[in-house]
Amino acid sequence: MISPLAYVDSRAVIGKNVTVHPFTYIDKNVEIGDNCEIMPYASLMSGTRMGSGNRVFQGAVIAAEPQDFCFKGDDSVAVIGDNNVIRENVVINRATTPEGQTVIGNGNFLHEGVHVSHDTRIGNNSVFGYGSKISGNCRVEDYVIFGGNVLMSQGCWAGAWSMVQTGCRFRNDIPPYIVAAKEPTTYYGVNATVMLHEKYCDEKIVKHIGHAYRIIYQGNTSIYDALLMIKDQVPMSPEIEHILAFVSESKLGIIK
């Protein structure tokens, strides 16, 4: 299943039933799990750690050297989970230091031209639209959707089940379960349509989430007081607890 026209370093570790197409480049210090497919002209550089069932399309570069002035040439890794689709010309940088990791979880879809920078950690089952760029040291939780050409600034955090509409660029954190839109990027409502369609939660929980965010964004009070009001007024659930934890732990502050 490995084309003789591909370059595969003899030290690379390749699992069962892996298809490597012509003109692929697989470097040393690469590990590929079972049932993966690597398309022509894709490059898996040193430090790639890839699980099973992944598809990597033409021109993608996995574990490229970090674009970080602190990088000193050390060995580091980019860890890719299972069942991801990595489309054409996607670039994923490995970590800056041996102690760090760039991580892509399971079941994610990265459209053409997406860039995931060093030491960023992405969860599971998220979709990143055409040309979206994620800076270094970012964190993206599960079931996140980015439209096309979204720009996520250094160190930002996007919460679970959030949706960021096409063309947004943000320097603050995106709380969970919301839609972010406009320029500058602002809160646009609860991501109810997607959550209900995917049967993540019922309408009662969606209403509670909406109540919590009305307190935060329309309560004309401080974040600290808004969190106290949510604890007092909104029935507790894992979703409300996650909102409270996210907002209180946000280092960059949430979007306006």
TORKOL-4160 file (C-alpha; in steps of 0.2 Angstrom, whole numbers, padded with zeros to 4 digits, m for minus):
256
<pt num="1" X="0000" Y="0000" Z="0000"/>
<pt num="2" X="0015" Y="0011" Z="0000"/>
<pt num="3" X="0020" Y="0018" Z="m0018"/>
<pt num="4" X="0038" Y="0016" Z="m0023"/>
<pt num="5" X="0037" Y="0034" Z="m0029"/>
<pt num="6" X="0034" Y="0040" Z="m0011"/>
<pt num="7" X="0049" Y="0044" Z="0001"/>
<pt num="8" X="0047" Y="0035" Z="0017"/>
<pt num="9" X="0061" Y="0036" Z="0029"/>
<pt num="10" X="0067" Y="0019" Z="0035"/>
<pt num="11" X="0065" Y="0024" Z="0053"/>
<pt num="12" X="0046" Y="0029" Z="0051"/>
<pt num="13" X="0034" Y="0018" Z="0060"/>
<pt num="14" X="0019" Y="0014" Z="0049"/>
<pt num="15" X="0003" Y="0004" Z="0055"/>
<pt num="16" X="m0007" Y="m0009" Z="0045"/>
<pt num="17" X="m0018" Y="m0005" Z="0030"/>
<pt num="18" X="m0010" Y="0012" Z="0027"/>
<pt num="19" X="m0010" Y="0019" Z="0009"/>
<pt num="20" X="0004" Y="0031" Z="0005"/>
<pt num="21" X="0002" Y="0038" Z="m0013"/>
<pt num="22" X="0015" Y="0044" Z="m0025"/>
<pt num="23" X="0026" Y="0059" Z="m0020"/>
<pt num="24" X="0022" Y="0059" Z="m0002"/>
<pt num="25" X="0036" Y="0063" Z="0010"/>
<pt num="26" X="0037" Y="0054" Z="0027"/>
<pt num="27" X="0051" Y="0059" Z="0038"/>
<pt num="28" X="0061" Y="0051" Z="0052"/>
<pt num="29" X="0053" Y="0050" Z="0069"/>
<pt num="30" X="0036" Y="0048" Z="0062"/>
<pt num="31" X="0022" Y="0036" Z="0068"/>
<pt num="32" X="0007" Y="0033" Z="0058"/>
<pt num="33" X="m0008" Y="0022" Z="0065"/>
<pt num="34" X="m0018" Y="0009" Z="0056"/>
<pt num="35" X="m0030" Y="0013" Z="0041"/>
<pt num="36" X="m0023" Y="0030" Z="0037"/>
<pt num="37" X="m0022" Y="0037" Z="0019"/>
<pt num="38" X="m0009" Y="0050" Z="0014"/>
<pt num="39" X="m0012" Y="0058" Z="m0002"/>
<pt num="40" X="0001" Y="0064" Z="m0015"/>
<pt num="41" X="0013" Y="0078" Z="m0010"/>
<pt num="42" X="0008" Y="0078" Z="0008"/>
<pt num="43" X="0022" Y="0079" Z="0020"/>
<pt num="44" X="0023" Y="0071" Z="0037"/>
<pt num="45" X="0038" Y="0079" Z="0046"/>
<pt num="46" X="0048" Y="0073" Z="0060"/>
<pt num="47" X="0038" Y="0073" Z="0076"/>
<pt num="48" X="0022" Y="0067" Z="0068"/>
<pt num="49" X="0011" Y="0056" Z="0080"/>
<pt num="50" X="m0004" Y="0050" Z="0070"/>
<pt num="51" X="m0018" Y="0039" Z="0076"/>
<pt num="52" X="m0029" Y="0028" Z="0065"/>
<pt num="53" X="m0041" Y="0031" Z="0051"/>
<pt num="54" X="m0035" Y="0048" Z="0046"/>
<pt num="55" X="m0035" Y="0055" Z="0029"/>
<pt num="56" X="m0022" Y="0068" Z="0024"/>
<pt num="57" X="m0024" Y="0077" Z="0007"/>
<pt num="58" X="m0013" Y="0084" Z="m0006"/>
<pt num="59" X="0000" Y="0098" Z="0000"/>
<pt num="60" X="m0004" Y="0096" Z="0019"/>
<pt num="61" X="0011" Y="0098" Z="0030"/>
<pt num="62" X="0010" Y="0089" Z="0047"/>
<pt num="63" X="0023" Y="0093" Z="0061"/>
<pt num="64" X="0031" Y="0108" Z="0052"/>
<pt num="65" X="0044" Y="0117" Z="0062"/>
<pt num="66" X="0035" Y="0130" Z="0074"/>
<pt num="67" X="0034" Y="0148" Z="0068"/>
<pt num="68" X="0040" Y="0154" Z="0085"/>
<pt num="69" X="0056" Y="0164" Z="0088"/>
<pt num="70" X="0058" Y="0154" Z="0104"/>
<pt num="71" X="0061" Y="0138" Z="0094"/>
<pt num="72" X="0078" Y="0132" Z="0097"/>
<pt num="73" X="0078" Y="0117" Z="0085"/>
<pt num="74" X="0073" Y="0104" Z="0098"/>
<pt num="75" X="0063" Y="0088" Z="0094"/>
<pt num="76" X="0045" Y="0090" Z="0098"/>
<pt num="77" X="0029" Y="0083" Z="0092"/>
<pt num="78" X="0012" Y="0086" Z="0084"/>
<pt num="79" X="m0001" Y="0073" Z="0090"/>
<pt num="80" X="m0015" Y="0069" Z="0078"/>
<pt num="81" X="m0029" Y="0057" Z="0085"/>
<pt num="82" X="m0041" Y="0046" Z="0075"/>
<pt num="83" X="m0053" Y="0048" Z="0061"/>
<pt num="84" X="m0048" Y="0066" Z="0056"/>
<pt num="85" X="m0049" Y="0073" Z="0039"/>
<pt num="86" X="m0035" Y="0085" Z="0034"/>
<pt num="87" X="m0038" Y="0093" Z="0018"/>
<pt num="88" X="m0027" Y="0101" Z="0005"/>
<pt num="89" X="m0013" Y="0113" Z="0010"/>
<pt num="90" X="m0017" Y="0112" Z="0029"/>
<pt num="91" X="m0002" Y="0116" Z="0040"/>
<pt num="92" X="0000" Y="0110" Z="0057"/>
<pt num="93" X="0015" Y="0115" Z="0067"/>
<pt num="94" X="0023" Y="0105" Z="0080"/>
<pt num="95" X="0027" Y="0111" Z="0098"/>
<pt num="96" X="0040" Y="0124" Z="0102"/>
<pt num="97" X="0049" Y="0114" Z="0116"/>
<pt num="98" X="0050" Y="0095" Z="0120"/>
<pt num="99" X="0039" Y="0098" Z="0135"/>
<pt num="100" X="0025" Y="0104" Z="0124"/>
<pt num="101" X="0013" Y="0097" Z="0112"/>
<pt num="102" X="0002" Y="0102" Z="0097"/>
<pt num="103" X="m0013" Y="0091" Z="0099"/>
<pt num="104" X="m0028" Y="0087" Z="0087"/>
<pt num="105" X="m0041" Y="0076" Z="0094"/>
<pt num="106" X="m0053" Y="0064" Z="0085"/>
<pt num="107" X="m0065" Y="0066" Z="0072"/>
<pt num="108" X="m0060" Y="0084" Z="0066"/>
<pt num="109" X="m0062" Y="0091" Z="0049"/>
<pt num="110" X="m0049" Y="0104" Z="0043"/>
<pt num="111" X="m0054" Y="0112" Z="0027"/>
<pt num="112" X="m0042" Y="0118" Z="0014"/>
<pt num="113" X="m0029" Y="0130" Z="0019"/>
<pt num="114" X="m0032" Y="0129" Z="0038"/>
<pt num="115" X="m0016" Y="0133" Z="0049"/>
<pt num="116" X="m0014" Y="0126" Z="0067"/>
<pt num="117" X="0001" Y="0134" Z="0075"/>
<pt num="118" X="0012" Y="0127" Z="0088"/>
<pt num="119" X="0006" Y="0121" Z="0105"/>
<pt num="120" X="m0012" Y="0123" Z="0101"/>
<pt num="121" X="m0024" Y="0110" Z="0108"/>
<pt num="122" X="m0040" Y="0105" Z="0098"/>
<pt num="123" X="m0053" Y="0093" Z="0105"/>
<pt num="124" X="m0064" Y="0082" Z="0096"/>
<pt num="125" X="m0077" Y="0083" Z="0082"/>
<pt num="126" X="m0074" Y="0101" Z="0077"/>
<pt num="127" X="m0075" Y="0109" Z="0059"/>
<pt num="128" X="m0063" Y="0122" Z="0053"/>
<pt num="129" X="m0068" Y="0132" Z="0037"/>
<pt num="130" X="m0058" Y="0136" Z="0022"/>
<pt num="131" X="m0042" Y="0147" Z="0026"/>
<pt num="132" X="m0045" Y="0148" Z="0045"/>
<pt num="133" X="m0029" Y="0152" Z="0055"/>
<pt num="134" X="m0027" Y="0147" Z="0073"/>
<pt num="135" X="m0012" Y="0155" Z="0082"/>
<pt num="136" X="0000" Y="0147" Z="0094"/>
<pt num="137" X="m0005" Y="0141" Z="0112"/>
<pt num="138" X="m0023" Y="0142" Z="0108"/>
<pt num="139" X="m0036" Y="0130" Z="0115"/>
<pt num="140" X="m0052" Y="0123" Z="0106"/>
<pt num="141" X="m0064" Y="0112" Z="0115"/>
<pt num="142" X="m0076" Y="0099" Z="0107"/>
<pt num="143" X="m0089" Y="0102" Z="0094"/>
<pt num="144" X="m0083" Y="0119" Z="0089"/>
<pt num="145" X="m0087" Y="0126" Z="0071"/>
<pt num="146" X="m0076" Y="0140" Z="0063"/>
<pt num="147" X="m0083" Y="0147" Z="0047"/>
<pt num="148" X="m0070" Y="0152" Z="0033"/>
<pt num="149" X="m0056" Y="0163" Z="0036"/>
<pt num="150" X="m0058" Y="0164" Z="0055"/>
<pt num="151" X="m0042" Y="0172" Z="0063"/>
<pt num="152" X="m0039" Y="0166" Z="0081"/>
<pt num="153" X="m0026" Y="0176" Z="0090"/>
<pt num="154" X="m0012" Y="0170" Z="0101"/>
<pt num="155" X="m0018" Y="0161" Z="0117"/>
<pt num="156" X="m0036" Y="0162" Z="0114"/>
<pt num="157" X="m0049" Y="0149" Z="0120"/>
<pt num="158" X="m0065" Y="0143" Z="0111"/>
<pt num="159" X="m0078" Y="0134" Z="0121"/>
<pt num="160" X="m0087" Y="0118" Z="0117"/>
<pt num="161" X="m0102" Y="0119" Z="0105"/>
<pt num="162" X="m0097" Y="0137" Z="0100"/>
<pt num="163" X="m0099" Y="0143" Z="0082"/>
<pt num="164" X="m0088" Y="0157" Z="0075"/>
<pt num="165" X="m0095" Y="0165" Z="0059"/>
<pt num="166" X="m0085" Y="0167" Z="0043"/>
<pt num="167" X="m0072" Y="0181" Z="0043"/>
<pt num="168" X="m0072" Y="0184" Z="0061"/>
<pt num="169" X="m0055" Y="0188" Z="0070"/>
<pt num="170" X="m0054" Y="0188" Z="0089"/>
<pt num="171" X="m0042" Y="0191" Z="0103"/>
<pt num="172" X="m0053" Y="0187" Z="0117"/>
<pt num="173" X="m0061" Y="0170" Z="0122"/>
<pt num="174" X="m0076" Y="0163" Z="0114"/>
<pt num="175" X="m0088" Y="0156" Z="0128"/>
<pt num="176" X="m0096" Y="0139" Z="0126"/>
<pt num="177" X="m0113" Y="0136" Z="0117"/>
<pt num="178" X="m0113" Y="0153" Z="0108"/>
<pt num="179" X="m0113" Y="0160" Z="0091"/>
<pt num="180" X="m0100" Y="0174" Z="0088"/>
<pt num="181" X="m0101" Y="0185" Z="0073"/>
<pt num="182" X="m0099" Y="0203" Z="0066"/>
<pt num="183" X="m0083" Y="0214" Z="0066"/>
<pt num="184" X="m0077" Y="0216" Z="0080"/>
<pt num="185" X="m0082" Y="0199" Z="0085"/>
<pt num="186" X="m0096" Y="0199" Z="0098"/>
<pt num="187" X="m0109" Y="0188" Z="0106"/>
<pt num="188" X="m0123" Y="0184" Z="0094"/>
<pt num="189" X="m0134" Y="0172" Z="0103"/>
<pt num="190" X="m0135" Y="0154" Z="0109"/>
<pt num="191" X="m0130" Y="0140" Z="0096"/>
<pt num="192" X="m0147" Y="0132" Z="0099"/>
<pt num="193" X="m0149" Y="0126" Z="0081"/>
<pt num="194" X="m0134" Y="0115" Z="0081"/>
<pt num="195" X="m0135" Y="0109" Z="0098"/>
<pt num="196" X="m0154" Y="0104" Z="0096"/>
<pt num="197" X="m0150" Y="0096" Z="0079"/>
<pt num="198" X="m0136" Y="0085" Z="0086"/>
<pt num="199" X="m0147" Y="0081" Z="0101"/>
<pt num="200" X="m0134" Y="0087" Z="0113"/>
<pt num="201" X="m0147" Y="0094" Z="0125"/>
<pt num="202" X="m0165" Y="0098" Z="0126"/>
<pt num="203" X="m0174" Y="0115" Z="0124"/>
<pt num="204" X="m0175" Y="0117" Z="0143"/>
<pt num="205" X="m0156" Y="0117" Z="0144"/>
<pt num="206" X="m0155" Y="0129" Z="0129"/>
<pt num="207" X="m0166" Y="0141" Z="0138"/>
<pt num="208" X="m0156" Y="0140" Z="0154"/>
<pt num="209" X="m0140" Y="0144" Z="0143"/>
<pt num="210" X="m0149" Y="0158" Z="0135"/>
<pt num="211" X="m0154" Y="0165" Z="0153"/>
<pt num="212" X="m0136" Y="0164" Z="0159"/>
<pt num="213" X="m0129" Y="0173" Z="0144"/>
<pt num="214" X="m0143" Y="0187" Z="0145"/>
<pt num="215" X="m0136" Y="0190" Z="0163"/>
<pt num="216" X="m0118" Y="0191" Z="0157"/>
<pt num="217" X="m0121" Y="0201" Z="0141"/>
<pt num="218" X="m0137" Y="0212" Z="0145"/>
<pt num="219" X="m0136" Y="0212" Z="0164"/>
<pt num="220" X="m0127" Y="0229" Z="0165"/>
<pt num="221" X="m0116" Y="0222" Z="0179"/>
<pt num="222" X="m0098" Y="0216" Z="0181"/>
<pt num="223" X="m0093" Y="0198" Z="0176"/>
<pt num="224" X="m0091" Y="0194" Z="0195"/>
<pt num="225" X="m0108" Y="0199" Z="0199"/>
<pt num="226" X="m0115" Y="0191" Z="0184"/>
<pt num="227" X="m0108" Y="0174" Z="0189"/>
<pt num="228" X="m0116" Y="0176" Z="0206"/>
<pt num="229" X="m0133" Y="0180" Z="0198"/>
<pt num="230" X="m0131" Y="0165" Z="0187"/>
<pt num="231" X="m0128" Y="0154" Z="0202"/>
<pt num="232" X="m0143" Y="0162" Z="0211"/>
<pt num="233" X="m0155" Y="0162" Z="0196"/>
<pt num="234" X="m0151" Y="0148" Z="0184"/>
<pt num="235" X="m0154" Y="0130" Z="0188"/>
<pt num="236" X="m0138" Y="0121" Z="0188"/>
<pt num="237" X="m0133" Y="0108" Z="0175"/>
<pt num="238" X="m0116" Y="0103" Z="0168"/>
<pt num="239" X="m0118" Y="0116" Z="0154"/>
<pt num="240" X="m0121" Y="0130" Z="0166"/>
<pt num="241" X="m0107" Y="0124" Z="0177"/>
<pt num="242" X="m0096" Y="0124" Z="0162"/>
<pt num="243" X="m0101" Y="0142" Z="0157"/>
<pt num="244" X="m0097" Y="0148" Z="0175"/>
<pt num="245" X="m0080" Y="0139" Z="0175"/>
<pt num="246" X="m0075" Y="0145" Z="0158"/>
<pt num="247" X="m0079" Y="0163" Z="0161"/>
<pt num="248" X="m0071" Y="0164" Z="0178"/>
<pt num="249" X="m0055" Y="0155" Z="0171"/>
<pt num="250" X="m0054" Y="0166" Z="0155"/>
<pt num="251" X="m0037" Y="0174" Z="0156"/>
<pt num="252" X="m0040" Y="0185" Z="0140"/>
<pt num="253" X="m0058" Y="0189" Z="0145"/>
<pt num="254" X="m0073" Y="0184" Z="0135"/>
<pt num="255" X="m0079" Y="0193" Z="0119"/>
<pt num="256" X="m0090" Y="0208" Z="0122"/>
